[in-house]
Amino acid sequence: MAMYSATDGLPNDFHLVHLGARALGGAALVFGEMTCVSPDARITPGCLGLWNDEQAAQWKRIVDFVHRADAGEIRHPVGPRRPQGRDRASPGRAWTSRSPCSAWPLISASALPYLPQSQTPRAMERADMDRVVADFVAATKRAAATGADWLELHCAHGYLLSSFLSPLTNKRADEYGGDHEGPREIPARSLQGCARKLAGGQADVRAPVLLTTGTTAGNAPEDAAIFAAMFKEAGADLVDCSAGQVTKDEQPVYGRMFQTPFSDKIRNEVGIATIAVGAISELDQANSIIGAGRADLCAVARPHLADPAWLLHEAAKLGVADLVWPKQYLSGKMQFEAGLQRAATAAK
């Protein structure tokens, strides 16, 4: 979940406390927010970055804390570029009003604005593509040096790489347009470059794939499976199956676990591990997804914003008494479990 709380891309005490609290709260894998590979890759001035060594040093501080908190692994994306999307490059932050004028020039697969009042991005030329790939690879090298265990290359939700994959945002008539092979060229080159930097077992590479925009002219789940197979060939180890947010014309149908069918399709048809996301708010839901073979992992975001110890509390509700709590919080564990027991007794 993007926090929009950085200055010049630098992680700060807020990010340490924010991610560290979720690690102490039982999360086995801590997801960092979008982390941009260059200043003009940000969507607001508050976005995090990984384009210089000072930013990498602050990321390492967070990674080290999460590892010491016995929270397993920390993963953060290698800075998605977002030239068009619901949070266009803007002088404002998520909770403030924004000017319709963007804060810096934008590039994209095609010269299409996200909203009528949005800045129109410049269609990328080959030199732009080479720079973007080099930026991703350089950020990957810094990410590996932080000790992060996982790495995400974001190819969904209207970020730059996903703008190549959707027919709604890729109107190119050159070799980078078309149905599948042309559009996947720049995302695949970026992924391959990142994978080479991580060769030797330093980290896995994870590539979320655009699945469907919810419009008749967008990608269907069948297209997503094709792209997932291409990313598997390019070196991805997992696919995070998340959809939409590419165009404001989308008409999504939200509901409990509403994106899990995409994970199910890719995992079982393409043969690559997947992560299910989207309105997963209870541990029972995650257990059912994993148990049914519909995903290998479940990512839970908004419930963790409301409750940093969401996983510890959900496990206690299911009667999992041996889940490790931080030793500093054991008295809270006993009180929480006793309260659950009283509530259960009263309900009988």
C-alpha atoms as a printed R data frame, in Angstrom:
    type eleno elety resid chain resno       x       y       z
1   ATOM     1    CA   MET     A     1   0.000   0.000   0.000
2   ATOM     2    CA   ALA     A     2   1.509   3.305  -1.089
3   ATOM     3    CA   MET     A     3   2.092   5.674   1.826
4   ATOM     4    CA   TYR     A     4   3.196   8.788  -0.113
5   ATOM     5    CA   SER     A     5   5.390   9.769   2.840
6   ATOM     6    CA   ALA     A     6   8.897  10.023   1.375
7   ATOM     7    CA   THR     A     7  10.971  13.111   0.617
8   ATOM     8    CA   ASP     A     8  13.182  12.913  -2.480
9   ATOM     9    CA   GLY     A     9  12.458   9.188  -2.576
10  ATOM    10    CA   LEU     A    10  14.096   8.535   0.807
11  ATOM    11    CA   PRO     A    11  12.586   6.011   3.229
12  ATOM    12    CA   ASN     A    12  12.353   7.538   6.698
13  ATOM    13    CA   ASP     A    13  11.307   6.708  10.267
14  ATOM    14    CA   PHE     A    14   7.674   6.392   9.193
15  ATOM    15    CA   HIS     A    15   8.513   3.588   6.767
16  ATOM    16    CA   LEU     A    16  10.668   1.821   9.354
17  ATOM    17    CA   VAL     A    17   7.867   1.897  11.926
18  ATOM    18    CA   HIS     A    18   5.148   1.136   9.357
19  ATOM    19    CA   LEU     A    19   6.794  -1.955   7.870
20  ATOM    20    CA   GLY     A    20   8.451  -2.983  11.124
21  ATOM    21    CA   ALA     A    21   5.100  -3.022  12.918
22  ATOM    22    CA   ARG     A    22   3.674  -5.449  10.371
23  ATOM    23    CA   ALA     A    23   6.744  -7.649  10.759
24  ATOM    24    CA   LEU     A    24   6.284  -7.724  14.531
25  ATOM    25    CA   GLY     A    25   2.591  -8.360  13.904
26  ATOM    26    CA   GLY     A    26   3.281 -11.760  12.395
27  ATOM    27    CA   ALA     A    27   3.484 -11.174   8.640
28  ATOM    28    CA   ALA     A    28   5.675 -13.876   7.125
29  ATOM    29    CA   LEU     A    29   6.508 -11.760   4.090
30  ATOM    30    CA   VAL     A    30   6.581  -7.963   4.283
31  ATOM    31    CA   PHE     A    31   5.667  -6.115   1.088
32  ATOM    32    CA   GLY     A    32   7.176  -2.694   0.614
33  ATOM    33    CA   GLU     A    33   5.337  -0.121  -1.443
34  ATOM    34    CA   MET     A    34   6.056   1.001  -5.001
35  ATOM    35    CA   THR     A    35   9.690   2.048  -5.178
36  ATOM    36    CA   CYS     A    36  10.652   4.148  -8.168
37  ATOM    37    CA   VAL     A    37  13.733   3.682 -10.313
38  ATOM    38    CA   SER     A    38  14.189   7.354 -11.225
39  ATOM    39    CA   PRO     A    39  12.810  10.738 -10.079
40  ATOM    40    CA   ASP     A    40  10.482  11.006 -13.085
41  ATOM    41    CA   ALA     A    41   9.157   7.496 -12.415
42  ATOM    42    CA   ARG     A    42   7.269   8.709  -9.333
43  ATOM    43    CA   ILE     A    43   3.547   9.370  -9.330
44  ATOM    44    CA   THR     A    44   3.775  11.950  -6.504
45  ATOM    45    CA   PRO     A    45   6.651  13.720  -4.719
46  ATOM    46    CA   GLY     A    46   5.952  11.430  -1.741
47  ATOM    47    CA   CYS     A    47   6.801   8.192  -3.543
48  ATOM    48    CA   LEU     A    48   9.767   6.080  -2.479
49  ATOM    49    CA   GLY     A    49  12.831   5.632  -4.684
50  ATOM    50    CA   LEU     A    50  15.780   3.370  -5.255
51  ATOM    51    CA   TRP     A    51  17.727   5.420  -7.773
52  ATOM    52    CA   ASN     A    52  20.646   6.347  -5.504
53  ATOM    53    CA   ASP     A    53  22.787   4.818  -2.782
54  ATOM    54    CA   GLU     A    54  21.381   7.022  -0.005
55  ATOM    55    CA   GLN     A    55  17.934   5.562  -0.619
56  ATOM    56    CA   ALA     A    56  19.387   2.054  -0.692
57  ATOM    57    CA   ALA     A    57  21.054   2.629   2.695
58  ATOM    58    CA   GLN     A    58  17.720   3.617   4.231
59  ATOM    59    CA   TRP     A    59  16.057   0.579   2.678
60  ATOM    60    CA   LYS     A    60  18.759  -1.622   4.185
61  ATOM    61    CA   ARG     A    61  17.939  -0.223   7.620
62  ATOM    62    CA   ILE     A    62  14.336  -1.381   7.167
63  ATOM    63    CA   VAL     A    63  15.321  -4.773   5.756
64  ATOM    64    CA   ASP     A    64  17.696  -5.393   8.657
65  ATOM    65    CA   PHE     A    65  15.009  -4.577  11.212
66  ATOM    66    CA   VAL     A    66  12.460  -6.864   9.565
67  ATOM    67    CA   HIS     A    67  14.963  -9.708   9.542
68  ATOM    68    CA   ARG     A    68  15.777  -9.178  13.213
69  ATOM    69    CA   ALA     A    69  12.060  -9.144  13.998
70  ATOM    70    CA   ASP     A    70  11.893 -12.804  12.897
71  ATOM    71    CA   ALA     A    71   9.344 -11.847  10.296
72  ATOM    72    CA   GLY     A    72  10.789 -13.937   7.513
73  ATOM    73    CA   GLU     A    73  11.449 -11.972   4.368
74  ATOM    74    CA   ILE     A    74  10.983  -8.452   3.118
75  ATOM    75    CA   ARG     A    75  10.113  -7.732  -0.476
76  ATOM    76    CA   HIS     A    76   9.831  -4.395  -2.176
77  ATOM    77    CA   PRO     A    77   9.187  -3.577  -5.815
78  ATOM    78    CA   VAL     A    78  11.859  -2.336  -8.145
79  ATOM    79    CA   GLY     A    79  10.272   1.022  -8.764
80  ATOM    80    CA   PRO     A    80   7.270   0.903 -10.994
81  ATOM    81    CA   ARG     A    81   6.978   3.813 -13.398
82  ATOM    82    CA   ARG     A    82   3.443   5.058 -13.667
83  ATOM    83    CA   PRO     A    83   2.934   7.429 -16.556
84  ATOM    84    CA   GLN     A    84  -0.801   6.932 -16.437
85  ATOM    85    CA   GLY     A    85  -3.107   5.518 -13.819
86  ATOM    86    CA   ARG     A    86  -5.493   6.668 -11.161
87  ATOM    87    CA   ASP     A    87  -2.629   8.492  -9.389
88  ATOM    88    CA   ARG     A    88  -1.088  10.362 -12.295
89  ATOM    89    CA   ALA     A    89   2.156  12.257 -11.660
90  ATOM    90    CA   SER     A    90   0.863  15.089  -9.523
91  ATOM    91    CA   PRO     A    91   2.108  17.784  -7.146
92  ATOM    92    CA   GLY     A    92  -0.340  16.515  -4.493
93  ATOM    93    CA   ARG     A    93  -0.428  13.396  -2.351
94  ATOM    94    CA   ALA     A    94  -3.150  10.782  -1.983
95  ATOM    95    CA   TRP     A    95  -5.048  12.627   0.747
96  ATOM    96    CA   THR     A    96  -4.742  16.145  -0.701
97  ATOM    97    CA   SER     A    97  -6.290  17.857  -3.683
98  ATOM    98    CA   ARG     A    98  -4.258  17.578  -6.853
99  ATOM    99    CA   SER     A    99  -3.658  19.897  -9.717
100 ATOM   100    CA   PRO     A   100  -4.733  18.583 -13.132
101 ATOM   101    CA   CYS     A   101  -1.257  19.554 -14.324
102 ATOM   102    CA   SER     A   102   1.393  16.887 -13.773
103 ATOM   103    CA   ALA     A   103   4.526  17.577 -11.800
104 ATOM   104    CA   TRP     A   104   6.984  16.432 -14.504
105 ATOM   105    CA   PRO     A   105   6.919  15.186 -18.106
106 ATOM   106    CA   LEU     A   106   5.617  11.666 -18.643
107 ATOM   107    CA   ILE     A   107   6.376   8.836 -21.047
108 ATOM   108    CA   SER     A   108   4.276   5.821 -21.963
109 ATOM   109    CA   ALA     A   109   3.762   3.202 -24.634
110 ATOM   110    CA   SER     A   110   1.450   5.619 -26.456
111 ATOM   111    CA   ALA     A   111   0.527   9.287 -26.174
112 ATOM   112    CA   LEU     A   112  -2.761   8.760 -24.340
113 ATOM   113    CA   PRO     A   113  -3.816  10.715 -21.213
114 ATOM   114    CA   TYR     A   114  -5.467   8.852 -18.344
115 ATOM   115    CA   LEU     A   115  -8.116  11.528 -17.840
116 ATOM   116    CA   PRO     A   116  -9.156  14.324 -20.228
117 ATOM   117    CA   GLN     A   117  -7.479  16.876 -17.935
118 ATOM   118    CA   SER     A   118  -4.370  14.717 -17.389
119 ATOM   119    CA   GLN     A   119  -1.037  15.447 -18.996
120 ATOM   120    CA   THR     A   120  -0.568  13.570 -22.259
121 ATOM   121    CA   PRO     A   121   2.547  11.399 -22.040
122 ATOM   122    CA   ARG     A   122   5.087  11.253 -24.828
123 ATOM   123    CA   ALA     A   123   5.168   7.950 -26.710
124 ATOM   124    CA   MET     A   124   8.441   6.222 -25.912
125 ATOM   125    CA   GLU     A   125  11.230   5.973 -28.448
126 ATOM   126    CA   ARG     A   126  13.936   3.308 -28.418
127 ATOM   127    CA   ALA     A   127  16.298   5.531 -26.412
128 ATOM   128    CA   ASP     A   128  13.606   5.926 -23.748
129 ATOM   129    CA   MET     A   129  13.150   2.154 -23.623
130 ATOM   130    CA   ASP     A   130  16.873   1.570 -23.198
131 ATOM   131    CA   ARG     A   131  17.015   4.115 -20.372
132 ATOM   132    CA   VAL     A   132  14.046   2.562 -18.578
133 ATOM   133    CA   VAL     A   133  15.521  -0.936 -18.745
134 ATOM   134    CA   ALA     A   134  18.864   0.392 -17.474
135 ATOM   135    CA   ASP     A   135  17.087   2.193 -14.615
136 ATOM   136    CA   PHE     A   136  15.328  -1.005 -13.547
137 ATOM   137    CA   VAL     A   137  18.552  -2.991 -13.658
138 ATOM   138    CA   ALA     A   138  20.469  -0.386 -11.636
139 ATOM   139    CA   ALA     A   139  17.693  -0.301  -9.005
140 ATOM   140    CA   THR     A   140  17.746  -4.097  -8.884
141 ATOM   141    CA   LYS     A   141  21.448  -4.049  -8.058
142 ATOM   142    CA   ARG     A   142  20.798  -1.662  -5.176
143 ATOM   143    CA   ALA     A   143  17.838  -3.731  -3.963
144 ATOM   144    CA   ALA     A   144  19.952  -6.880  -3.876
145 ATOM   145    CA   ALA     A   145  22.581  -5.041  -1.833
146 ATOM   146    CA   THR     A   146  20.003  -4.207   0.848
147 ATOM   147    CA   GLY     A   147  19.597  -7.903   1.645
148 ATOM   148    CA   ALA     A   148  15.964  -8.023   0.481
149 ATOM   149    CA   ASP     A   149  14.886 -11.594  -0.174
150 ATOM   150    CA   TRP     A   150  12.344 -10.902  -2.901
151 ATOM   151    CA   LEU     A   151  11.994  -8.444  -5.720
152 ATOM   152    CA   GLU     A   152   8.963  -7.364  -7.689
153 ATOM   153    CA   LEU     A   153   8.898  -6.022 -11.230
154 ATOM   154    CA   HIS     A   154   5.502  -4.390 -11.526
155 ATOM   155    CA   CYS     A   155   3.693  -4.881 -14.835
156 ATOM   156    CA   ALA     A   156   0.131  -4.032 -13.833
157 ATOM   157    CA   HIS     A   157  -2.236  -1.248 -12.721
158 ATOM   158    CA   GLY     A   158  -1.318   1.346 -15.311
159 ATOM   159    CA   TYR     A   159   2.382   1.518 -14.517
160 ATOM   160    CA   LEU     A   160   4.738   2.091 -17.408
161 ATOM   161    CA   LEU     A   161   5.447  -1.550 -18.217
162 ATOM   162    CA   SER     A   162   1.762  -2.445 -18.135
163 ATOM   163    CA   SER     A   163   1.030   0.324 -20.627
164 ATOM   164    CA   PHE     A   164   2.749  -1.871 -23.208
165 ATOM   165    CA   LEU     A   165   0.650  -4.916 -22.305
166 ATOM   166    CA   SER     A   166  -2.852  -3.446 -22.586
167 ATOM   167    CA   PRO     A   167  -4.486  -2.794 -25.972
168 ATOM   168    CA   LEU     A   168  -6.195   0.163 -24.316
169 ATOM   169    CA   THR     A   169  -2.885   1.933 -23.714
170 ATOM   170    CA   ASN     A   170  -0.654   0.468 -26.421
171 ATOM   171    CA   LYS     A   171  -1.671   1.837 -29.813
172 ATOM   172    CA   ARG     A   172   1.777   1.502 -31.354
173 ATOM   173    CA   ALA     A   173   2.144   0.521 -34.991
174 ATOM   174    CA   ASP     A   174   5.818  -0.504 -34.685
175 ATOM   175    CA   GLU     A   175   7.403  -3.728 -33.410
176 ATOM   176    CA   TYR     A   176   6.363  -2.901 -29.834
177 ATOM   177    CA   GLY     A   177   2.643  -2.989 -30.645
178 ATOM   178    CA   GLY     A   178   0.310  -5.806 -31.593
179 ATOM   179    CA   ASP     A   179  -1.248  -8.595 -29.575
180 ATOM   180    CA   HIS     A   180   1.397 -10.293 -27.425
181 ATOM   181    CA   GLU     A   181   4.977 -10.623 -28.667
182 ATOM   182    CA   GLY     A   182   5.563  -6.939 -29.405
183 ATOM   183    CA   PRO     A   183   4.001  -5.556 -26.230
184 ATOM   184    CA   ARG     A   184   5.906  -7.974 -23.986
185 ATOM   185    CA   GLU     A   185   9.320  -6.937 -25.379
186 ATOM   186    CA   ILE     A   186  10.132  -4.062 -22.976
187 ATOM   187    CA   PRO     A   187   8.681  -5.698 -19.823
188 ATOM   188    CA   ALA     A   188  10.498  -8.926 -20.679
189 ATOM   189    CA   ARG     A   189  13.787  -7.138 -21.310
190 ATOM   190    CA   SER     A   190  13.420  -5.403 -17.956
191 ATOM   191    CA   LEU     A   191  12.700  -8.696 -16.209
192 ATOM   192    CA   GLN     A   192  15.598 -10.470 -17.876
193 ATOM   193    CA   GLY     A   193  17.977  -7.673 -16.915
194 ATOM   194    CA   CYS     A   194  16.776  -7.770 -13.311
195 ATOM   195    CA   ALA     A   195  17.061 -11.562 -13.180
196 ATOM   196    CA   ARG     A   196  20.654 -11.438 -14.388
197 ATOM   197    CA   LYS     A   197  21.515  -8.976 -11.626
198 ATOM   198    CA   LEU     A   198  20.012 -11.383  -9.101
199 ATOM   199    CA   ALA     A   199  21.712 -14.496 -10.487
200 ATOM   200    CA   GLY     A   200  23.336 -16.666  -7.872
201 ATOM   201    CA   GLY     A   201  20.343 -17.095  -5.580
202 ATOM   202    CA   GLN     A   202  20.358 -13.623  -4.042
203 ATOM   203    CA   ALA     A   203  16.640 -13.195  -4.525
204 ATOM   204    CA   ASP     A   204  13.651 -14.294  -6.504
205 ATOM   205    CA   VAL     A   205  12.066 -12.232  -9.218
206 ATOM   206    CA   ARG     A   206   8.348 -11.606  -9.083
207 ATOM   207    CA   ALA     A   207   6.325 -10.110 -11.916
208 ATOM   208    CA   PRO     A   208   2.717  -9.066 -11.376
209 ATOM   209    CA   VAL     A   209   0.892  -9.318 -14.670
210 ATOM   210    CA   LEU     A   210  -1.967  -7.220 -15.975
211 ATOM   211    CA   LEU     A   211  -4.976  -9.546 -16.155
212 ATOM   212    CA   THR     A   212  -8.095  -7.694 -17.241
213 ATOM   213    CA   THR     A   213  -9.205  -4.087 -17.323
214 ATOM   214    CA   GLY     A   214 -12.892  -4.809 -16.941
215 ATOM   215    CA   THR     A   215 -13.672  -3.296 -20.339
216 ATOM   216    CA   THR     A   216 -14.627  -5.026 -23.550
217 ATOM   217    CA   ALA     A   217 -11.525  -3.714 -25.304
218 ATOM   218    CA   GLY     A   218  -9.060  -4.779 -22.618
219 ATOM   219    CA   ASN     A   219  -7.127  -7.947 -21.896
220 ATOM   220    CA   ALA     A   220  -9.061 -11.099 -21.057
221 ATOM   221    CA   PRO     A   221  -7.860 -13.773 -18.599
222 ATOM   222    CA   GLU     A   222  -6.654 -15.768 -21.623
223 ATOM   223    CA   ASP     A   223  -4.330 -12.890 -22.538
224 ATOM   224    CA   ALA     A   224  -3.064 -12.776 -18.975
225 ATOM   225    CA   ALA     A   225  -2.182 -16.457 -19.143
226 ATOM   226    CA   ILE     A   226  -0.215 -15.849 -22.332
227 ATOM   227    CA   PHE     A   227   1.711 -12.979 -20.746
228 ATOM   228    CA   ALA     A   228   2.321 -15.044 -17.597
229 ATOM   229    CA   ALA     A   229   3.845 -17.821 -19.701
230 ATOM   230    CA   MET     A   230   6.074 -15.264 -21.406
231 ATOM   231    CA   PHE     A   231   7.220 -13.897 -18.046
232 ATOM   232    CA   LYS     A   232   7.879 -17.421 -16.805
233 ATOM   233    CA   GLU     A   233  10.136 -17.953 -19.820
234 ATOM   234    CA   ALA     A   234  11.861 -14.623 -19.120
235 ATOM   235    CA   GLY     A   235  12.785 -15.664 -15.571
236 ATOM   236    CA   ALA     A   236   9.896 -14.864 -13.221
237 ATOM   237    CA   ASP     A   237   9.470 -17.200 -10.262
238 ATOM   238    CA   LEU     A   238   5.981 -16.097  -9.214
239 ATOM   239    CA   VAL     A   239   3.158 -14.107 -10.711
240 ATOM   240    CA   ASP     A   240   1.099 -11.763  -8.539
241 ATOM   241    CA   CYS     A   241  -2.340 -11.888 -10.117
242 ATOM   242    CA   SER     A   242  -3.863  -8.438  -9.870
243 ATOM   243    CA   ALA     A   243  -6.125  -6.750 -12.382
244 ATOM   244    CA   GLY     A   244  -7.509  -3.414 -13.492
245 ATOM   245    CA   GLN     A   245  -6.698   0.246 -12.822
246 ATOM   246    CA   VAL     A   246  -5.372   0.736 -16.344
247 ATOM   247    CA   THR     A   247  -8.221   2.914 -17.573
248 ATOM   248    CA   LYS     A   248 -10.961   4.947 -15.940
249 ATOM   249    CA   ASP     A   249 -13.437   3.280 -18.303
250 ATOM   250    CA   GLU     A   250 -13.107   0.001 -16.401
251 ATOM   251    CA   GLN     A   251 -16.199  -1.532 -14.815
252 ATOM   252    CA   PRO     A   252 -14.889  -3.968 -12.194
253 ATOM   253    CA   VAL     A   253 -17.175  -6.226 -10.180
254 ATOM   254    CA   TYR     A   254 -15.765  -6.145  -6.658
255 ATOM   255    CA   GLY     A   255 -16.438  -8.844  -4.092
256 ATOM   256    CA   ARG     A   256 -14.838 -11.232  -1.667
257 ATOM   257    CA   MET     A   257 -11.676 -12.782  -3.144
258 ATOM   258    CA   PHE     A   258 -12.736 -11.334  -6.512
259 ATOM   259    CA   GLN     A   259  -9.327 -11.687  -8.190
260 ATOM   260    CA   THR     A   260  -8.560 -15.222  -7.032
261 ATOM   261    CA   PRO     A   261  -9.924 -16.815 -10.274
262 ATOM   262    CA   PHE     A   262  -7.081 -15.130 -12.176
263 ATOM   263    CA   SER     A   263  -4.502 -16.705  -9.861
264 ATOM   264    CA   ASP     A   264  -6.238 -20.054 -10.190
265 ATOM   265    CA   LYS     A   265  -6.101 -19.926 -13.987
266 ATOM   266    CA   ILE     A   266  -2.458 -18.898 -14.240
267 ATOM   267    CA   ARG     A   267  -1.212 -21.284 -11.564
268 ATOM   268    CA   ASN     A   268  -2.944 -24.336 -12.968
269 ATOM   269    CA   GLU     A   269  -2.758 -23.615 -16.705
270 ATOM   270    CA   VAL     A   270   0.649 -21.955 -17.009
271 ATOM   271    CA   GLY     A   271   2.395 -23.949 -14.281
272 ATOM   272    CA   ILE     A   272   3.965 -21.075 -12.361
273 ATOM   273    CA   ALA     A   273   3.551 -20.220  -8.685
274 ATOM   274    CA   THR     A   274   1.083 -17.422  -8.013
275 ATOM   275    CA   ILE     A   275   0.053 -14.942  -5.347
276 ATOM   276    CA   ALA     A   276  -3.650 -14.239  -4.887
277 ATOM   277    CA   VAL     A   277  -4.756 -10.717  -3.946
278 ATOM   278    CA   GLY     A   278  -7.941  -8.693  -3.773
279 ATOM   279    CA   ALA     A   279 -10.485  -8.479  -0.933
280 ATOM   280    CA   ILE     A   280  -8.908 -11.279   1.095
281 ATOM   281    CA   SER     A   281  -9.752 -10.135   4.599
282 ATOM   282    CA   GLU     A   282  -9.921 -13.256   6.774
283 ATOM   283    CA   LEU     A   283  -7.459 -16.049   7.457
284 ATOM   284    CA   ASP     A   284 -10.140 -18.615   6.623
285 ATOM   285    CA   GLN     A   285 -10.304 -17.148   3.122
286 ATOM   286    CA   ALA     A   286  -6.546 -17.402   2.652
287 ATOM   287    CA   ASN     A   287  -6.536 -20.967   3.966
288 ATOM   288    CA   SER     A   288  -9.295 -21.970   1.555
289 ATOM   289    CA   ILE     A   289  -7.434 -20.442  -1.409
290 ATOM   290    CA   ILE     A   290  -4.188 -22.209  -0.563
291 ATOM   291    CA   GLY     A   291  -5.900 -25.471   0.375
292 ATOM   292    CA   ALA     A   292  -7.794 -25.602  -2.906
293 ATOM   293    CA   GLY     A   293  -4.619 -25.095  -4.921
294 ATOM   294    CA   ARG     A   294  -5.734 -21.764  -6.328
295 ATOM   295    CA   ALA     A   295  -2.544 -19.917  -5.270
296 ATOM   296    CA   ASP     A   296   0.742 -20.518  -3.522
297 ATOM   297    CA   LEU     A   297   0.593 -17.360  -1.399
298 ATOM   298    CA   CYS     A   298  -2.020 -14.799  -0.403
299 ATOM   299    CA   ALA     A   299  -1.226 -11.106  -0.023
300 ATOM   300    CA   VAL     A   300  -3.313  -9.121   2.472
301 ATOM   301    CA   ALA     A   301  -3.001  -5.330   2.432
302 ATOM   302    CA   ARG     A   302  -5.848  -3.196   3.773
303 ATOM   303    CA   PRO     A   303  -6.590  -5.385   6.820
304 ATOM   304    CA   HIS     A   304  -2.971  -4.851   7.848
305 ATOM   305    CA   LEU     A   305  -3.475  -1.089   7.632
306 ATOM   306    CA   ALA     A   306  -6.331  -1.343  10.108
307 ATOM   307    CA   ASP     A   307  -4.497  -3.810  12.367
308 ATOM   308    CA   PRO     A   308  -0.692  -4.192  12.250
309 ATOM   309    CA   ALA     A   309  -1.045  -7.501  14.168
310 ATOM   310    CA   TRP     A   310  -3.792  -8.790  11.849
311 ATOM   311    CA   LEU     A   311  -2.178 -12.191  11.318
312 ATOM   312    CA   LEU     A   312  -1.542 -12.813  15.011
313 ATOM   313    CA   HIS     A   313  -5.140 -11.890  15.828
314 ATOM   314    CA   GLU     A   314  -6.625 -13.966  12.997
315 ATOM   315    CA   ALA     A   315  -4.584 -17.017  14.015
316 ATOM   316    CA   ALA     A   316  -5.696 -16.653  17.625
317 ATOM   317    CA   LYS     A   317  -9.336 -16.542  16.488
318 ATOM   318    CA   LEU     A   318  -8.785 -19.909  14.788
319 ATOM   319    CA   GLY     A   319  -7.271 -21.347  17.955
320 ATOM   320    CA   VAL     A   320  -3.664 -21.473  16.735
321 ATOM   321    CA   ALA     A   321  -2.045 -21.119  20.137
322 ATOM   322    CA   ASP     A   322   1.543 -21.899  19.175
323 ATOM   323    CA   LEU     A   323   2.058 -19.078  16.661
324 ATOM   324    CA   VAL     A   324   5.101 -17.122  17.815
325 ATOM   325    CA   TRP     A   325   4.404 -13.621  19.130
326 ATOM   326    CA   PRO     A   326   7.247 -11.183  19.865
327 ATOM   327    CA   LYS     A   327   8.351 -11.905  23.419
328 ATOM   328    CA   GLN     A   328   7.747  -8.273  24.331
329 ATOM   329    CA   TYR     A   329   4.050  -8.757  23.478
330 ATOM   330    CA   LEU     A   330   3.339 -12.062  25.235
331 ATOM   331    CA   SER     A   331   1.199 -10.498  27.951
332 ATOM   332    CA   GLY     A   332  -0.969  -9.036  25.198
333 ATOM   333    CA   LYS     A   333  -1.254 -12.495  23.620
334 ATOM   334    CA   MET     A   334  -2.557 -14.007  26.830
335 ATOM   335    CA   GLN     A   335  -5.091 -11.228  27.314
336 ATOM   336    CA   PHE     A   336  -6.267 -11.402  23.697
337 ATOM   337    CA   GLU     A   337  -6.742 -15.176  23.865
338 ATOM   338    CA   ALA     A   338  -8.551 -14.905  27.192
339 ATOM   339    CA   GLY     A   339 -10.920 -12.345  25.705
340 ATOM   340    CA   LEU     A   340 -11.670 -14.680  22.807
341 ATOM   341    CA   GLN     A   341 -12.386 -17.484  25.224
342 ATOM   342    CA   ARG     A   342 -14.772 -15.342  27.260
343 ATOM   343    CA   ALA     A   343 -16.602 -14.264  24.120
344 ATOM   344    CA   ALA     A   344 -16.919 -17.879  22.975
345 ATOM   345    CA   THR     A   345 -18.254 -18.963  26.360
346 ATOM   346    CA   ALA     A   346 -20.783 -16.127  26.426
347 ATOM   347    CA   ALA     A   347 -22.022 -17.056  22.964
348 ATOM   348    CA   LYS     A   348 -22.902 -20.604  24.003
